[in-house]
Amino acid sequence: QNPTVRKKGYLVLTNSQGKKLNAFDPKFTSQAAAFCDRGFPIRWNCVHVCQANAVFPLLSNAIKAILSKMQRQTLLLHNGSEERVLETLEEHGVPGHCVPTDLGERGSGAP
């Protein structure tokens, strides 16, 4: 019920390291994206895909085709070393202490 949360929205942070492309289900992704865009009472802010499979950037256009315009603009890929992923997340407003340990958390607790 917090109006600030509703206005700022939520973000999704995924760790795709070690995931295979056959784990991607376009039908589920399409349905989940539609629900998050139209049926969820809190605004979708951004999706950060960390350590995506090397082929994922090539498929991102196909994935973006099933997303709304706003969702396409807020799907961000973060690849590279653990340190580089943390740096790029911080560049997009995700502080290191909010990142789960399997992505290389820096510190702990809320700001």
C-alpha positions in Angstrom: 0.0 0.0 0.0 3.1 2.3 0.0 2.5 4.8 -2.8 6.3 5.4 -3.2 6.8 1.7 -4.0 3.9 1.7 -6.5 5.4 4.7 -8.2 9.0 3.5 -8.3 8.1 0.0 -9.1 10.0 -3.3 -8.7 13.0 -4.8 -10.4 13.8 -8.4 -11.3 17.3 -9.6 -10.9 18.2 -13.0 -12.4 21.4 -15.0 -12.4 21.5 -17.0 -15.6 24.9 -18.4 -15.2 25.0 -22.0 -16.2 21.5 -22.0 -17.6 20.9 -23.6 -21.0 18.8 -22.0 -23.7 16.4 -24.9 -23.7 15.3 -23.7 -20.3 13.8 -20.7 -21.9 10.0 -21.1 -22.5 8.7 -18.3 -24.8 5.0 -19.1 -24.0 5.6 -18.8 -20.2 7.8 -15.7 -20.7 5.0 -14.0 -22.8 2.3 -14.8 -20.2 4.5 -13.7 -17.3 5.4 -10.5 -19.1 1.8 -9.7 -19.9 0.8 -10.4 -16.2 3.6 -8.2 -14.9 2.7 -5.4 -17.3 -1.1 -5.4 -17.0 -2.1 -7.4 -14.0 0.4 -6.6 -11.3 -0.5 -3.6 -9.1 3.1 -2.4 -8.8 4.9 -1.0 -11.8 7.6 -3.0 -13.6 10.8 -1.0 -13.3 13.5 -3.1 -14.8 14.8 -6.7 -15.4 18.5 -7.3 -15.0 19.7 -10.5 -16.5 23.2 -11.3 -15.1 25.7 -13.8 -16.6 23.4 -14.7 -19.5 24.4 -17.5 -21.8 26.8 -16.3 -24.6 24.0 -16.9 -27.2 21.4 -14.9 -25.2 22.3 -11.5 -26.6 21.7 -12.9 -30.1 18.2 -14.1 -29.0 17.3 -11.0 -27.1 15.5 -9.5 -30.1 13.2 -12.6 -30.3 12.6 -12.3 -26.6 12.0 -8.6 -26.8 9.4 -9.2 -29.5 7.0 -10.8 -26.9 7.5 -7.9 -24.4 5.7 -4.5 -24.3 7.6 -1.5 -25.5 8.4 -0.4 -22.0 9.6 -3.9 -21.0 11.9 -4.0 -24.1 13.5 -0.8 -23.0 14.0 -2.1 -19.4 15.6 -5.5 -20.2 19.3 -5.1 -19.4 22.0 -7.7 -19.8 25.0 -7.8 -17.5 27.9 -10.1 -18.4 31.6 -10.3 -17.6 33.5 -10.9 -14.4 31.7 -10.9 -11.1 33.2 -7.5 -10.4 32.1 -6.1 -13.8 28.5 -7.4 -13.3 28.4 -5.6 -9.8 29.7 -2.4 -11.4 27.1 -2.4 -14.1 24.3 -3.2 -11.7 25.5 -0.2 -9.5 25.5 2.0 -12.6 21.8 1.2 -13.0 21.0 1.9 -9.4 21.3 -1.6 -7.8 23.6 -1.2 -4.8 26.0 -4.1 -4.1 24.6 -4.8 -0.7 21.2 -5.6 -2.3 22.7 -8.2 -4.6 22.4 -11.9 -3.6 25.6 -13.7 -2.6 25.5 -15.9 -5.7 26.0 -12.8 -7.8 28.7 -11.4 -5.6 27.0 -9.4 -2.9 29.0 -6.6 -1.3 28.1 -6.1 2.4 24.7 -7.0 3.8 21.5 -5.5 4.9 19.5 -2.6 3.7 20.9 0.9 3.1 
